[in-house]
Structure formats: C-alpha cells, structure tokens
Amino acid sequence: MKAPRSNSVYKSHRVLALTFLVILIGLLLAPSGRIKVSVHAQDQEQAAQGHSYASLDGGQVAELNNLYQGLWAGQPFSEEEKYILRRFAAGAQISELEARVVTARVLYDYYVANNYLSQDNLALLKKYEAYCLAEHHFNEDARLKMKRETYARQLATQSKDR
C-alpha cells in the first residue's frame, strides 16, 4: 500500500505552475519595448536594417562597395583585405583606419604584389599593424608571410643537410 502524499508537495507544485503561468502571461502582454534584447540580436537587427558607417564618409563607403564588387568579380586581394571587405559587406562596423588600408590597397601591394610602398603608405601599414596588435587581431597576411618564410628556411636547411 502506498503512503499518502502530503498536501505540501501538491501545494508547492501548484504554486510553481501558477508562478510560471503568471510570468508567461506577463511576457506576452508586456509591450515589446520593455523587454531587453541581447547585444547579438541588436547587431543582427542593425545588419538587417542597413549598414552603420558612423566613422566613414560617403566616398569611403562607395570605394569599399566598389572594391567588394571587385572581390566578387575575382580581382586579387590580400587575405586581410578580403576579411575586412567581407565584414564591411555583412554590415559590421569597420574602423576608418581599416577602410583607409583597404582603399589604398596597402596590404595587397606589400604582402601579395611585393611592391615598394611610398612613405605615406608605409606609415599607414605600420599604423595598421599597431592597431592589430592593440585589438589582439593577428594580421592574416603577416601570418601567411611568416609561414612562407619559415617553409623556405626549412627547405634551405634540408637541402644543406643532403
């Protein structure tokens, strides 16, 4: 024979169910402006509503749009430029420095085409590298360059050993 359950167990379950029901009804009837939205959801809403280019002027936005179209058309870009342009196209906020580096094609000229940079562009590159260090973001082009140099040193060492 089962022992009879106490009324306190049933009572606590009823209180819990009633509390849950009241909260659910309160959420459904509350004005949507009073409910907090997470930061991630706000970012997605901003991206859906349009791009936020607070620090960029109209000329920079137009140039970045043209470069992004070139990226889709197959023009060569450095890996870091691709990363910045994809973030720009997705609606993420990019800095004015990132926009200047991409529009000047400094990263492509230095890391991919191996062209000499003017003093202004070299200063811009150094400023961007310092920005990456401050933001704890590793420049993808610098990483690939170091990887190629390490591989070349390993090949040279192996050929000397033979």
Secondary structure, DSSP 8 states (H G I E B T S, - for coil): ------HHHHHHHHHHHHHHHHHHHHHHHS-GGGS---HHHHHHHHHHH----TT--HHHHHHHHHHHHHHHHT----HHHHHHHHHHHTT----HHHHHHHHHTHHIIIIIS-----HHHHHHHHHHHHHHHHTT---HHHHHHHHHHHHHHHHHHHHHH-
